[in-house]
Amino acid sequence: MATRQRSIVQLTDCASRHLEEYCSPSSAFGWPDYDHDPAPGRLVPGDLLAPAWLSYPIPTKYLQSMSASDGNAYHQLRKAIAEVVEVAAADESFLELDEVALMTGTGGTATPGWVAFWKAWNQVGETTGLTSVALTKILHRKVPSLIPILDSLVSGFYGISNHSDRRGVHTMLALHRDLTAHRDLAEGWASQWALEDGRPMTLLRAVDIVVWTHQSTGCLTP
């Protein structure tokens, strides 16, 4: 029997509850502290610390290497991350990418921010101890409509093994197809929440919160 593809449609009944659990003022989770960006358009040291709000503190030794100026792989990664932040336009959207651009960083719909993201993606592969998880948890905060948050719980939701060599790419593709098919649903979730400055929650953040909370709490919705 074929395995049914997981989809955010299956979380319709519990999504509002998960968002309330994660985003309420009494919550200990990352909203809105992680999402508040005090320096749009430029990478600042605090951005490298922000993934700690998402249960992914980057070890000090890697932060120190990122700050060095000796051309090491971590410093090159920081420069590549900074380029994404600097060149990405506010209206660049993950969902406006076609699958060729999504998977390769090239093609007609590959925006400047996404091309730079793929350079950073390739660079993170040159480091030891950092992965696409760290990359996306730094960059989503800076470019929240373009860069999805990828981690083991999101991959697990879509049935992608943590041992897959291309887990991050396969997760992005599954997420892209799911959100393309069910964009209105995700936008409805996001519309319930906004930051103090009035900026709305993006659909990528809403889906990340719903999926992450669903997976981490062991919700039994089929």
Backbone as ProteinMPNN parsed JSONL, in Angstrom:
{"seq_chain_A": "MATRQRSIVQLTDCASRHLEEYCSPSSAFGWPDYDHDPAPGRLVPGDLLAPAWLSYPIPTKYLQSMSASDGNAYHQLRKAIAEVVEVAAADESFLELDEVALMTGTGGTATPGWVAFWKAWNQVGETTGLTSVALTKILHRKVPSLIPILDSLVSGFYGISNHSDRRGVHTMLALHRDLTAHRDLAEGWASQWALEDGRPMTLLRAVDIVVWTHQSTGCLTP", "coords_chain_A": {"N_chain_A": [[0.842, -1.196, 0.0], [0.567, 2.198, -0.856], [2.243, 4.914, 0.747], [0.622, 7.626, 2.244], [1.162, 10.954, 1.26], [2.433, 13.333, 3.48], [0.88, 16.349, 4.594], [0.18, 19.831, 5.193], [-2.518, 20.143, 5.26], [-3.51, 18.122, 6.796], [-3.199, 19.116, 9.305], [-5.127, 20.901, 9.878], [-7.137, 20.917, 11.87], [-5.753, 21.255, 14.245], [-4.031, 23.397, 14.005], [-4.532, 26.128, 14.792], [-4.524, 25.864, 17.538], [-1.876, 25.06, 17.978], [-0.492, 27.34, 17.118], [-1.383, 29.217, 18.987], [-0.369, 28.077, 21.319], [2.377, 28.332, 20.862], [2.777, 31.074, 20.355], [1.558, 32.671, 22.287], [1.575, 35.196, 24.918], [2.47, 34.053, 27.299], [4.09, 32.032, 26.524], [7.124, 30.116, 26.251], [8.505, 29.919, 23.964], [10.011, 30.873, 20.731], [8.714, 33.074, 19.486], [7.89, 36.493, 19.97], [10.565, 37.086, 19.921], [12.714, 35.908, 18.485], [11.899, 36.58, 15.906], [11.885, 39.326, 15.679], [13.618, 41.725, 13.973], [16.18, 43.821, 14.359], [17.849, 45.074, 12.588], [17.25, 45.357, 9.642], [18.22, 44.278, 6.367], [20.948, 44.146, 6.778], [23.568, 42.119, 8.08], [24.122, 41.479, 11.445], [26.022, 40.934, 14.508], [24.227, 39.879, 16.455], [22.392, 38.465, 14.936], [23.576, 36.041, 14.423], [23.361, 34.816, 16.804], [20.693, 34.465, 17.157], [19.451, 31.949, 16.348], [19.411, 30.445, 18.694], [17.01, 30.948, 19.963], [15.426, 29.219, 18.631], [16.011, 26.725, 19.536], [18.578, 26.067, 18.699], [21.398, 26.793, 19.443], [24.325, 28.259, 18.224], [27.514, 26.928, 18.48], [30.151, 28.442, 20.418], [32.78, 28.273, 19.409], [32.442, 28.144, 16.668], [31.198, 30.556, 16.138], [33.267, 32.284, 16.825], [35.114, 31.619, 14.848], [33.7, 32.459, 12.623], [33.866, 35.169, 13.015], [36.516, 35.719, 12.668], [39.122, 36.925, 10.501], [40.626, 35.528, 8.711], [40.061, 34.178, 6.434], [39.041, 31.635, 6.747], [36.79, 28.742, 6.459], [34.453, 29.188, 7.908], [34.375, 31.932, 8.245], [34.107, 32.637, 5.578], [31.586, 31.606, 5.19], [30.06, 33.3, 6.816], [30.35, 35.682, 5.343], [29.016, 34.923, 3.037], [26.431, 34.554, 4.015], [25.887, 37.169, 4.812], [25.801, 38.362, 2.303], [23.43, 37.313, 1.219], [21.532, 38.57, 2.869], [21.982, 41.219, 2.206], [21.437, 41.445, -0.558], [18.923, 40.395, -1.059], [15.603, 41.141, -1.916], [12.726, 42.662, -0.399], [10.352, 41.677, -1.404], [10.847, 39.187, -2.419], [9.926, 35.837, -2.811], [9.544, 32.593, -1.519], [7.61, 30.902, -2.596], [7.3, 31.814, -5.153], [9.324, 30.793, -6.623], [10.293, 28.53, -9.198], [10.594, 24.936, -9.548], [13.088, 24.23, -10.585], [14.718, 26.475, -10.076], [14.442, 26.433, -7.312], [15.764, 24.047, -6.558], [18.334, 24.316, -7.532], [19.251, 26.918, -7.553], [19.384, 28.365, -9.856], [18.132, 29.595, -13.048], [15.113, 30.987, -14.546], [13.351, 31.993, -12.55], [14.915, 32.353, -10.379], [15.74, 34.436, -7.897], [17.771, 37.329, -6.905], [18.343, 37.114, -4.139], [17.873, 34.392, -3.705], [19.744, 33.154, -5.354], [22.06, 33.994, -4.046], [21.58, 32.713, -1.649], [21.926, 30.023, -2.358], [24.651, 30.017, -2.823], [25.551, 30.397, -0.219], [24.494, 28.086, 0.871], [26.028, 26.103, -0.395], [28.486, 26.832, 0.666], [28.182, 26.339, 3.418], [28.398, 23.653, 3.434], [31.1, 23.315, 3.368], [31.99, 23.589, 5.89], [32.625, 22.235, 9.182], [30.424, 20.827, 11.463], [28.382, 22.664, 11.192], [25.28, 23.02, 9.508], [22.7, 22.993, 6.941], [20.576, 23.529, 8.584], [21.444, 25.367, 10.563], [22.069, 27.456, 8.811], [19.547, 28.151, 7.667], [18.147, 28.884, 9.935], [19.449, 31.133, 10.782], [19.02, 32.789, 8.554], [16.247, 32.892, 7.966], [15.071, 34.672, 9.755], [16.033, 37.089, 8.798], [15.211, 37.226, 6.144], [12.304, 36.587, 5.824], [10.214, 35.822, 4.093], [11.349, 34.447, 2.075], [13.3, 32.501, 2.81], [12.926, 29.334, 4.071], [12.563, 27.705, 7.282], [14.491, 24.991, 8.108], [14.572, 21.921, 9.713], [15.061, 18.916, 11.695], [12.522, 18.147, 12.574], [10.699, 19.266, 10.78], [11.571, 17.982, 8.45], [11.053, 15.362, 9.261], [8.259, 15.423, 9.46], [7.521, 15.43, 6.786], [8.362, 12.942, 6.111], [11.035, 12.505, 5.494], [14.156, 11.135, 5.743], [16.508, 11.619, 8.395], [18.975, 10.771, 7.74], [19.345, 11.102, 5.087], [21.319, 12.124, 2.34], [20.686, 14.44, 1.014], [18.851, 15.782, 2.594], [17.979, 18.389, 3.353], [17.438, 19.643, 0.858], [15.471, 17.951, -0.211], [13.511, 18.332, 1.71], [12.915, 21.053, 1.377], [11.775, 20.931, -1.179], [9.515, 19.289, -0.76], [8.114, 20.904, 1.051], [7.703, 23.198, -0.516], [6.042, 22.222, -2.596], [3.827, 21.445, -1.085], [2.994, 23.894, 0.087], [2.47, 25.368, -2.204], [0.233, 24.061, -3.162], [-1.525, 24.509, -1.064], [-1.698, 27.178, -0.308], [-3.532, 29.189, 0.532], [-4.498, 28.176, 2.921], [-2.217, 28.228, 4.604], [-1.705, 30.983, 4.575], [-3.956, 31.884, 5.894], [-3.483, 30.925, 8.482], [-1.213, 32.444, 9.134], [-2.222, 35.017, 9.135], [-3.33, 35.489, 11.589], [-1.511, 36.513, 13.346], [0.924, 38.994, 14.305], [3.894, 41.04, 14.453], [5.035, 43.419, 16.969], [5.547, 45.792, 15.645], [3.759, 45.766, 13.653], [4.285, 44.251, 11.407], [3.267, 41.476, 9.531], [3.062, 37.98, 10.423], [4.844, 35.692, 8.426], [3.83, 33.295, 5.922], [5.625, 31.176, 5.763], [6.77, 31.154, 8.311], [4.512, 30.688, 9.882], [3.759, 28.1, 9.06], [6.059, 26.703, 9.795], [5.924, 26.973, 12.613], [3.498, 25.64, 13.194], [3.958, 23.019, 12.173], [6.337, 22.316, 13.541], [5.528, 22.454, 16.261], [3.454, 20.617, 16.25], [4.857, 18.24, 15.639], [6.676, 18.102, 17.788], [5.12, 17.91, 20.036], [3.789, 15.575, 19.788], [1.251, 15.403, 18.752], [-1.794, 13.83, 17.882], [-3.266, 14.076, 15.568], [-4.357, 12.713, 12.533]], "CA_chain_A": [[0.0, 0.0, 0.0], [1.37, 3.412, -0.936], [2.18, 5.794, 1.907], [0.025, 8.919, 1.928], [2.074, 12.076, 1.431], [2.044, 14.236, 4.542], [0.543, 17.69, 4.132], [-0.333, 20.704, 6.228], [-3.971, 19.97, 5.318], [-3.786, 17.197, 7.896], [-3.052, 19.828, 10.569], [-6.15, 21.942, 9.91], [-7.894, 20.921, 13.123], [-4.928, 21.583, 15.41], [-3.104, 24.481, 13.696], [-4.766, 27.313, 15.627], [-4.082, 25.522, 18.89], [-0.411, 25.067, 17.995], [-0.055, 28.732, 17.032], [-1.663, 29.835, 20.285], [0.59, 27.519, 22.269], [3.718, 28.834, 20.568], [2.861, 32.529, 20.228], [0.904, 33.401, 23.367], [2.533, 35.929, 25.758], [2.999, 33.206, 28.372], [4.896, 30.968, 25.926], [8.582, 30.193, 26.38], [9.078, 29.658, 22.645], [10.789, 31.938, 20.113], [7.957, 34.219, 18.985], [8.391, 37.194, 18.777], [11.953, 37.511, 20.138], [13.513, 35.499, 17.34], [11.427, 37.172, 14.657], [12.143, 40.769, 15.644], [14.895, 42.006, 13.308], [16.488, 45.227, 14.608], [18.741, 45.631, 11.563], [16.899, 44.814, 8.318], [19.105, 44.574, 5.257], [22.365, 43.925, 7.067], [23.844, 41.078, 9.068], [24.792, 41.972, 12.641], [26.404, 39.791, 15.348], [23.083, 39.266, 17.125], [21.702, 37.541, 14.034], [24.212, 34.729, 14.531], [22.928, 34.251, 18.083], [19.244, 34.31, 17.152], [18.945, 30.578, 16.293], [19.22, 29.878, 20.035], [15.577, 31.02, 20.246], [14.8, 28.084, 17.947], [16.638, 25.496, 20.068], [19.776, 25.753, 17.922], [22.497, 27.725, 19.723], [25.543, 27.96, 17.469], [28.624, 26.863, 19.437], [31.039, 29.606, 20.459], [33.968, 28.107, 18.569], [32.078, 28.458, 15.291], [30.975, 32.001, 16.103], [34.581, 32.926, 16.821], [35.703, 31.424, 13.517], [32.977, 33.339, 11.707], [34.305, 36.543, 13.243], [37.915, 35.869, 12.277], [39.28, 37.5, 9.154], [41.74, 34.802, 8.095], [39.607, 33.476, 5.244], [38.623, 30.256, 7.009], [35.504, 28.381, 5.864], [33.365, 29.784, 8.689], [34.349, 33.344, 7.884], [33.531, 32.701, 4.239], [30.154, 31.372, 5.355], [29.463, 34.542, 7.301], [30.296, 36.617, 4.221], [27.967, 34.46, 2.12], [25.155, 34.852, 4.67], [25.711, 38.617, 4.726], [25.423, 38.699, 0.926], [21.996, 37.021, 1.073], [20.796, 39.624, 3.567], [22.171, 42.506, 1.519], [20.909, 41.507, -1.929], [17.543, 39.923, -1.144], [14.569, 42.169, -1.866], [11.657, 42.334, 0.546], [9.242, 40.993, -2.054], [11.228, 37.86, -2.901], [9.059, 34.848, -2.175], [9.845, 31.171, -1.68], [6.603, 30.247, -3.427], [7.381, 32.27, -6.537], [10.391, 30.05, -7.286], [9.913, 27.245, -9.78], [11.353, 23.858, -8.91], [14.484, 24.264, -11.033], [15.381, 27.497, -9.264], [14.431, 25.961, -5.932], [16.699, 22.954, -6.328], [19.678, 24.567, -8.058], [19.639, 28.319, -7.442], [19.542, 28.929, -11.195], [16.91, 29.581, -13.836], [14.407, 32.243, -14.731], [12.697, 32.53, -11.357], [15.897, 32.464, -9.29], [15.917, 35.837, -7.529], [19.118, 37.587, -6.379], [18.49, 36.559, -2.795], [17.923, 32.929, -3.754], [21.056, 32.808, -5.919], [23.024, 34.159, -2.955], [21.302, 31.661, -0.669], [22.563, 28.782, -2.788], [26.096, 30.15, -2.572], [25.731, 30.147, 1.215], [24.18, 26.665, 1.072], [27.222, 25.354, -0.79], [29.566, 27.164, 1.578], [27.999, 25.682, 4.708], [28.891, 22.291, 3.241], [32.551, 23.328, 3.543], [32.274, 23.71, 7.316], [32.374, 21.081, 10.032], [29.607, 21.128, 12.632], [27.244, 23.495, 10.818], [24.528, 22.444, 8.398], [21.641, 23.845, 6.41], [19.697, 23.922, 9.693], [21.997, 26.624, 11.073], [21.963, 28.468, 7.768], [18.176, 28.636, 7.507], [17.673, 29.513, 11.173], [19.995, 32.493, 10.756], [18.526, 33.602, 7.444], [14.799, 33.107, 7.939], [14.809, 35.895, 10.523], [16.402, 38.249, 7.998], [14.476, 37.207, 4.882], [11.315, 35.598, 6.262], [9.313, 35.348, 3.039], [12.129, 33.719, 1.07], [14.079, 31.377, 3.335], [12.193, 28.529, 5.046], [13.336, 27.092, 8.368], [14.605, 23.55, 7.928], [15.186, 21.152, 10.797], [14.708, 17.496, 11.655], [11.089, 17.948, 12.788], [10.042, 19.552, 9.509], [11.904, 16.854, 7.566], [10.328, 14.19, 9.739], [6.849, 15.562, 9.11], [7.378, 15.04, 5.391], [8.843, 11.577, 5.928], [12.39, 12.524, 4.923], [15.078, 10.594, 6.737], [17.627, 12.455, 8.843], [20.214, 10.217, 7.195], [19.417, 11.384, 3.661], [22.405, 13.029, 1.978], [20.104, 15.696, 0.523], [17.653, 15.983, 3.412], [17.512, 19.761, 3.286], [16.878, 19.917, -0.461], [14.219, 17.2, -0.326], [12.54, 18.975, 2.592], [12.48, 22.275, 0.695], [10.9, 20.577, -2.298], [8.235, 18.831, -0.201], [7.456, 22.072, 1.613], [7.304, 24.066, -1.631], [4.885, 21.613, -3.255], [2.714, 21.477, -0.144], [2.504, 25.262, 0.224], [1.909, 25.776, -3.491], [-1.106, 23.478, -3.247], [-2.387, 24.905, 0.053], [-1.233, 28.509, 0.096], [-4.578, 29.919, 1.246], [-4.561, 27.648, 4.284], [-1.071, 28.764, 5.352], [-1.889, 32.429, 4.736], [-4.96, 32.057, 6.933], [-2.819, 30.755, 9.78], [-0.298, 33.564, 9.373], [-2.964, 36.269, 9.309], [-3.771, 35.629, 12.975], [-0.429, 36.988, 14.209], [1.793, 40.047, 13.775], [4.862, 41.586, 15.392], [4.605, 44.662, 17.593], [5.637, 46.892, 14.685], [2.704, 45.597, 12.667], [4.645, 43.328, 10.324], [2.551, 40.213, 9.715], [3.771, 36.709, 10.358], [4.861, 35.141, 7.073], [3.274, 31.946, 5.865], [6.69, 30.228, 6.068], [6.901, 31.077, 9.77], [3.312, 30.054, 10.417], [3.835, 26.663, 8.808], [7.114, 26.165, 10.647], [5.432, 26.879, 13.987], [2.471, 24.598, 13.277], [4.574, 21.7, 11.972], [7.283, 22.049, 14.63], [4.798, 22.187, 17.5], [2.751, 19.349, 16.03], [5.802, 17.13, 15.728], [7.351, 18.045, 19.078], [4.168, 17.568, 21.102], [3.218, 14.257, 19.561], [-0.175, 15.533, 18.433], [-2.249, 12.599, 17.246], [-4.073, 14.319, 14.38], [-3.859, 11.812, 11.473]], "C_chain_A": [[0.877, 1.246, 0.0], [1.178, 4.254, 0.315], [1.605, 7.145, 1.491], [1.026, 10.032, 2.208], [1.561, 12.981, 2.534], [1.828, 15.629, 3.996], [0.038, 18.508, 5.302], [-1.856, 20.641, 6.314], [-4.357, 19.078, 6.488], [-3.713, 17.88, 9.26], [-4.126, 20.905, 10.747], [-6.823, 22.037, 11.276], [-7.071, 21.38, 14.329], [-4.035, 22.806, 15.198], [-3.291, 25.69, 14.605], [-4.307, 27.066, 17.052], [-2.564, 25.563, 18.998], [0.125, 26.495, 17.93], [-0.267, 29.449, 18.359], [-0.662, 29.361, 21.327], [1.968, 28.148, 22.096], [3.821, 30.347, 20.731], [2.227, 33.313, 21.37], [1.938, 34.093, 24.252], [3.155, 35.092, 26.861], [3.919, 32.106, 27.853], [6.385, 31.201, 26.158], [9.273, 29.971, 25.037], [9.592, 30.947, 21.999], [10.034, 33.143, 19.598], [7.668, 35.189, 20.118], [9.869, 37.561, 18.878], [12.857, 37.134, 18.975], [13.166, 36.324, 16.109], [11.678, 38.675, 14.559], [13.545, 41.022, 15.107], [15.226, 43.492, 13.482], [17.343, 45.88, 13.518], [18.421, 45.042, 10.19], [17.916, 45.211, 7.253], [20.582, 44.431, 5.537], [22.502, 42.879, 8.169], [24.625, 41.674, 10.227], [25.084, 40.783, 13.557], [25.226, 39.102, 16.033], [22.312, 38.296, 16.256], [22.287, 36.129, 14.118], [23.852, 34.036, 15.84], [21.454, 33.887, 18.075], [18.752, 32.868, 17.046], [18.785, 29.91, 17.661], [17.758, 29.936, 20.452], [14.835, 29.847, 19.636], [15.488, 26.78, 18.309], [17.861, 25.077, 19.274], [20.859, 26.791, 18.219], [23.749, 27.323, 18.946], [26.726, 27.99, 18.427], [29.602, 28.031, 19.293], [32.227, 29.457, 19.516], [33.668, 28.424, 17.106], [31.809, 29.952, 15.135], [32.297, 32.749, 16.045], [35.253, 32.788, 15.458], [35.001, 32.279, 12.477], [33.466, 34.78, 11.811], [35.752, 36.781, 12.859], [37.993, 36.419, 10.853], [40.4, 36.801, 8.396], [41.306, 33.986, 6.882], [39.197, 32.044, 5.476], [37.203, 30.018, 6.505], [34.332, 29.019, 6.599], [33.243, 31.281, 8.396], [33.758, 33.524, 6.488], [32.022, 32.466, 4.281], [29.461, 32.641, 5.843], [29.34, 35.565, 6.174], [29.176, 36.221, 3.25], [26.583, 34.731, 2.702], [24.865, 36.349, 4.571], [25.281, 39.034, 3.325], [23.943, 38.429, 0.689], [21.178, 38.173, 1.652], [20.849, 40.931, 2.786], [21.481, 42.564, 0.161], [19.454, 41.1, -2.035], [16.566, 41.093, -1.027], [13.423, 41.702, -0.975], [10.532, 41.535, -0.092], [9.631, 39.641, -2.648], [10.472, 36.804, -2.108], [9.498, 33.424, -2.521], [8.878, 30.527, -2.671], [6.617, 30.713, -4.87], [8.516, 31.592, -7.302], [9.813, 28.825, -7.976], [10.866, 26.181, -9.236], [12.8, 23.794, -9.375], [15.266, 25.272, -10.207], [15.506, 27.039, -7.815], [15.571, 24.995, -5.661], [18.132, 23.27, -6.725], [20.166, 25.993, -7.847], [19.872, 28.982, -8.782], [18.199, 28.912, -11.907], [16.172, 30.901, -13.767], [13.768, 32.821, -13.495], [13.647, 32.65, -10.173], [16.189, 33.936, -9.019], [17.333, 36.073, -6.995], [19.343, 37.0, -4.985], [18.618, 35.056, -2.801], [19.235, 32.444, -4.361], [22.116, 32.911, -4.827], [22.827, 33.096, -1.882], [21.973, 30.358, -1.066], [24.086, 28.838, -2.662], [26.395, 29.869, -1.095], [25.48, 28.681, 1.536], [25.398, 25.811, 0.721], [28.376, 25.613, 0.171], [29.406, 26.47, 2.923], [28.445, 24.217, 4.629], [30.399, 22.17, 3.389], [32.949, 23.435, 5.014], [32.001, 22.402, 8.026], [31.52, 21.535, 11.213], [28.443, 22.042, 12.371], [26.597, 22.91, 9.568], [23.524, 23.462, 7.869], [20.667, 24.281, 7.493], [20.161, 25.263, 10.264], [21.805, 27.747, 10.069], [20.545, 29.033, 7.699], [17.66, 29.301, 8.778], [18.314, 30.888, 11.38], [19.238, 33.338, 9.743], [17.02, 33.803, 7.427], [14.434, 34.407, 8.657], [15.051, 37.152, 9.683], [15.575, 38.365, 6.717], [13.304, 36.229, 5.03], [10.317, 35.13, 5.212], [10.03, 34.464, 2.02], [12.762, 32.451, 1.612], [13.247, 30.6, 4.35], [13.128, 28.034, 6.144], [13.312, 25.589, 8.161], [15.217, 22.938, 9.178], [14.638, 19.739, 10.757], [13.213, 17.263, 11.838], [10.295, 18.245, 11.514], [10.315, 18.423, 8.514], [11.12, 15.616, 7.958], [8.852, 14.244, 9.399], [6.603, 15.096, 7.679], [7.969, 13.654, 5.089], [10.222, 11.474, 5.329], [13.382, 12.135, 6.002], [16.162, 11.598, 7.101], [18.954, 11.982, 8.264], [20.344, 10.441, 5.686], [20.52, 12.398, 3.378], [21.884, 14.398, 1.552], [18.813, 16.021, 1.282], [17.1, 17.392, 3.262], [16.846, 20.082, 1.965], [15.541, 19.21, -0.628], [13.132, 17.82, 0.552], [12.025, 20.262, 1.958], [11.497, 21.959, -0.421], [9.533, 20.135, -1.796], [7.436, 20.003, 0.352], [6.915, 22.973, 0.508], [6.054, 23.504, -2.311], [3.647, 21.683, -2.365], [2.12, 22.889, -0.049], [1.936, 25.801, -1.083], [0.472, 25.281, -3.614], [-2.06, 24.045, -2.202], [-1.999, 26.28, 0.596], [-2.27, 29.254, 0.928], [-4.675, 29.465, 2.698], [-3.45, 28.245, 5.132], [-1.207, 30.263, 5.581], [-2.945, 32.731, 5.797], [-4.37, 31.888, 8.32], [-1.978, 31.985, 10.109], [-1.051, 34.85, 9.704], [-3.409, 36.514, 10.744], [-2.744, 36.336, 13.851], [0.397, 38.057, 13.519], [2.769, 40.464, 14.863], [4.364, 42.925, 15.938], [4.652, 45.847, 16.636], [4.619, 46.76, 13.554], [3.028, 44.66, 11.53], [3.952, 41.995, 10.547], [3.493, 39.019, 9.766], [3.738, 36.215, 8.915], [4.284, 33.739, 7.08], [4.345, 30.898, 6.136], [6.859, 30.058, 7.573], [5.703, 30.387, 10.388], [3.371, 28.541, 10.24], [4.923, 26.02, 9.65], [6.622, 25.978, 12.079], [4.434, 25.736, 14.122], [3.094, 23.21, 13.163], [5.497, 21.357, 13.131], [6.559, 21.692, 15.924], [4.049, 20.873, 17.402], [3.686, 18.157, 16.236], [6.392, 16.99, 17.137], [6.421, 17.658, 20.218], [3.528, 16.208, 20.925], [1.718, 14.299, 19.325], [-0.625, 14.349, 17.586], [-3.154, 12.816, 16.048], [-3.535, 13.481, 13.231], [-3.31, 12.569, 10.27]], "O_chain_A": [[1.829, 1.335, 0.776], [0.085, 4.304, 0.878], [2.046, 7.739, 0.507], [1.663, 10.054, 3.262], [0.39, 13.36, 2.534], [2.502, 16.051, 3.056], [-0.469, 17.964, 6.283], [-2.432, 21.041, 7.326], [-5.41, 19.262, 7.098], [-4.118, 17.295, 10.265], [-4.041, 21.724, 11.662], [-7.051, 23.138, 11.777], [-7.632, 21.841, 15.323], [-3.342, 23.218, 16.128], [-2.315, 26.222, 15.134], [-3.761, 27.96, 17.699], [-2.023, 26.044, 19.993], [1.093, 26.824, 18.616], [0.596, 30.209, 18.798], [-0.166, 30.155, 22.126], [2.643, 28.458, 23.078], [4.843, 30.851, 21.196], [2.359, 34.536, 21.403], [3.074, 33.628, 24.333], [4.259, 35.392, 27.314], [4.469, 31.334, 28.639], [6.842, 32.34, 26.249], [10.497, 29.849, 24.983], [9.609, 31.997, 22.642], [10.658, 34.159, 19.294], [7.224, 34.739, 21.175], [10.384, 38.274, 18.015], [13.672, 37.941, 18.529], [14.054, 36.721, 15.355], [11.681, 39.23, 13.461], [14.536, 40.595, 15.7], [14.619, 44.336, 12.824], [17.539, 47.096, 13.524], [19.234, 44.306, 9.632], [18.41, 46.338, 7.24], [21.398, 44.579, 4.628], [21.663, 42.776, 9.064], [25.665, 42.3, 10.025], [24.464, 39.73, 13.408], [25.221, 37.879, 16.177], [21.647, 37.397, 16.77], [21.579, 35.144, 13.909], [24.014, 32.823, 15.976], [21.008, 33.086, 18.897], [17.702, 32.566, 17.613], [18.085, 28.903, 17.77], [17.298, 29.08, 21.207], [13.733, 29.513, 20.073], [15.547, 25.849, 17.506], [18.164, 23.888, 19.173], [21.206, 27.585, 17.345], [24.18, 26.172, 19.009], [26.922, 28.987, 19.122], [29.841, 28.533, 18.195], [32.635, 30.432, 18.886], [34.536, 28.916, 16.386], [32.154, 30.544, 14.112], [32.436, 33.727, 15.309], [35.885, 33.726, 14.973], [35.639, 32.772, 11.547], [33.479, 35.516, 10.824], [36.177, 37.93, 12.735], [37.016, 36.37, 10.106], [41.049, 37.403, 7.54], [42.086, 33.193, 6.356], [39.017, 31.293, 4.517], [36.493, 30.964, 6.164], [33.323, 29.356, 5.98], [32.139, 31.82, 8.312], [32.995, 34.461, 6.249], [31.273, 33.054, 3.501], [28.4, 33.008, 5.339], [28.318, 36.245, 6.07], [28.478, 37.08, 2.712], [25.663, 35.097, 1.97], [23.738, 36.751, 4.281], [24.483, 39.959, 3.172], [23.268, 39.22, 0.031], [20.257, 38.682, 1.013], [19.86, 41.662, 2.72], [20.988, 43.62, -0.234], [18.803, 41.434, -3.024], [16.697, 41.932, -0.136], [13.186, 40.504, -0.819], [9.831, 40.794, 0.597], [8.813, 39.011, -3.318], [10.391, 36.873, -0.882], [9.785, 33.11, -3.676], [9.282, 29.701, -3.49], [6.009, 30.075, -5.729], [8.654, 31.797, -8.508], [8.947, 28.149, -7.42], [11.831, 26.501, -8.542], [13.661, 23.342, -8.621], [16.345, 24.966, -9.698], [16.54, 27.232, -7.175], [16.265, 25.112, -4.65], [19.055, 22.572, -6.305], [21.364, 26.257, -7.949], [20.489, 30.045, -8.849], [17.244, 28.294, -11.435], [16.552, 31.81, -13.03], [13.649, 34.042, -13.391], [13.224, 33.013, -9.075], [16.821, 34.604, -9.838], [18.029, 35.113, -6.664], [20.41, 36.458, -4.695], [19.372, 34.488, -2.009], [19.778, 31.428, -3.927], [22.966, 32.031, -4.693], [23.793, 32.633, -1.277], [22.529, 29.66, -0.218], [24.731, 27.817, -2.421], [27.368, 29.191, -0.767], [26.169, 28.097, 2.372], [25.753, 24.897, 1.466], [29.159, 24.708, 0.457], [30.4, 26.051, 3.515], [28.821, 23.621, 5.638], [30.927, 21.066, 3.521], [34.135, 23.375, 5.337], [31.244, 21.562, 7.539], [31.853, 22.512, 11.885], [27.583, 22.196, 13.238], [27.274, 22.378, 8.689], [23.5, 24.62, 8.285], [19.995, 25.301, 7.34], [19.361, 26.184, 10.426], [21.424, 28.859, 10.435], [20.359, 30.25, 7.674], [16.816, 30.194, 8.703], [17.756, 31.721, 12.094], [18.857, 34.471, 10.034], [16.556, 34.818, 6.909], [13.57, 35.152, 8.193], [14.355, 38.155, 9.842], [15.275, 39.469, 6.261], [13.315, 35.157, 4.423], [9.635, 34.128, 5.425], [9.388, 33.81, 1.198], [12.759, 31.424, 0.933], [12.891, 31.15, 5.393], [14.341, 27.956, 5.949], [12.245, 24.984, 8.053], [16.262, 23.387, 9.647], [13.839, 19.402, 9.883], [12.679, 16.285, 11.315], [9.328, 17.548, 11.209], [9.408, 17.963, 7.82], [10.588, 14.906, 7.104], [8.252, 13.217, 9.082], [5.597, 14.445, 7.395], [8.057, 13.256, 3.927], [10.554, 10.461, 4.714], [13.427, 12.757, 7.063], [16.671, 12.326, 6.248], [19.944, 12.713, 8.296], [21.328, 10.025, 5.075], [20.647, 13.402, 4.079], [22.574, 15.404, 1.716], [17.825, 16.47, 0.701], [15.898, 17.575, 3.066], [15.798, 20.727, 1.943], [14.583, 19.799, -1.13], [11.961, 17.829, 0.174], [10.824, 20.533, 1.998], [10.494, 22.654, -0.582], [8.507, 20.549, -2.335], [6.225, 20.087, 0.147], [5.786, 23.457, 0.596], [5.108, 24.247, -2.572], [2.547, 21.952, -2.846], [0.902, 23.062, -0.098], [1.01, 26.612, -1.063], [-0.398, 25.995, -4.111], [-3.271, 24.065, -2.419], [-1.978, 26.503, 1.807], [-1.922, 29.885, 1.926], [-4.907, 30.275, 3.595], [-3.695, 28.715, 6.243], [-0.866, 30.762, 6.653], [-2.838, 33.724, 6.516], [-4.72, 32.631, 9.238], [-2.027, 32.501, 11.226], [-0.56, 35.677, 10.471], [-3.822, 37.624, 11.083], [-3.057, 36.723, 14.977], [0.558, 38.037, 12.298], [2.509, 40.268, 16.05], [3.395, 43.492, 15.432], [3.888, 46.8, 16.789], [4.622, 47.551, 12.611], [2.14, 44.301, 10.757], [4.036, 41.435, 11.639], [4.592, 39.057, 9.212], [2.704, 36.314, 8.253], [4.252, 33.075, 8.116], [4.037, 29.837, 6.679], [7.066, 28.944, 8.056], [5.852, 29.589, 11.314], [3.067, 27.791, 11.167], [4.74, 24.917, 10.165], [6.874, 24.941, 12.691], [4.517, 24.948, 15.064], [2.793, 22.324, 13.964], [5.456, 20.242, 13.65], [6.934, 20.737, 16.606], [4.012, 20.1, 18.36], [3.343, 17.193, 16.921], [6.584, 15.874, 17.62], [6.866, 17.141, 21.243], [2.808, 15.735, 21.805], [0.999, 13.355, 19.652], [0.088, 13.921, 16.678], [-3.754, 11.864, 15.549], [-2.333, 13.535, 12.971], [-2.858, 11.952, 9.306]]}, "name": "protein", "num_of_chains": 1, "seq": "MATRQRSIVQLTDCASRHLEEYCSPSSAFGWPDYDHDPAPGRLVPGDLLAPAWLSYPIPTKYLQSMSASDGNAYHQLRKAIAEVVEVAAADESFLELDEVALMTGTGGTATPGWVAFWKAWNQVGETTGLTSVALTKILHRKVPSLIPILDSLVSGFYGISNHSDRRGVHTMLALHRDLTAHRDLAEGWASQWALEDGRPMTLLRAVDIVVWTHQSTGCLTP"}
